[in-house]
Amino acid sequence: MHVHIVNFNLKGINEEDYRNQVEPIAPAFANLPGLVSKTWLANEETNTYGGVYVWQDREAMEAYEETDIYNGMMANPYFENVTVRGFAVLETPTRITRGVAGIATPA
């Protein structure tokens, strides 16, 4: 498994406007090939927003970076200071701490 952590600041809109924009498009994320889950992040006090994406594998994570959804996020005029970081998941300790529901416990 692999994880993307995306953060950005809002520019020219507030959190309510942001929520009104993203809630209708959430189903498009749910249909991304290889996406196990996406957790949407918001910290109004620091104006920091983003998401934590859990992918089945590195290939799915990299394929997402070629999609219209990803490119739209990167070009969104209401987002500034966008950072995207990818990580491999250490599956054994993650399984022990129940960190990712998609990692099955061995039989």
Residue, then its C-alpha position, 0 to 999 in steps of 0.5 A: m500500500h501507498v499513501h498520499i498526504v496532500n495539504f494546501n491553504l485556501k485563497g479567496i474562499n472560506e471553509e464553507d465555500y470549500r465544503n460546498q465545492v468538494e462535497p458534490i465531487a467526493p463520489a468521483f474520488a470514491n470511484l478512483p481505481g486503486l483508492v482504498s480510502k480518502t480522509w478529507l482534512a480541515n483546520e480552519e484556524t491555520n487555513t490548512y486543508g487537504g486529504v490522506y489517500v490510501w492506495q492499493d499500491r504505488e502504481a495506483m497512486e502514480a496513476y492518480e497523478e495523471t488524472d483530470i481530478y489530480n490536475g484540477m486540484m493542482a490548478n485550482p485557483y482557490f488552493e495555494n501552497v499545495t504539497v503532495r507527499g507519497f509514502a510506502v506503508l509499513e504493513t506489519p506495524t500498521r496491521i498491528t495498530r489497525g492503521v489501514a482497514g484495507i490491510a488484512t490480518p493474516a489467517 
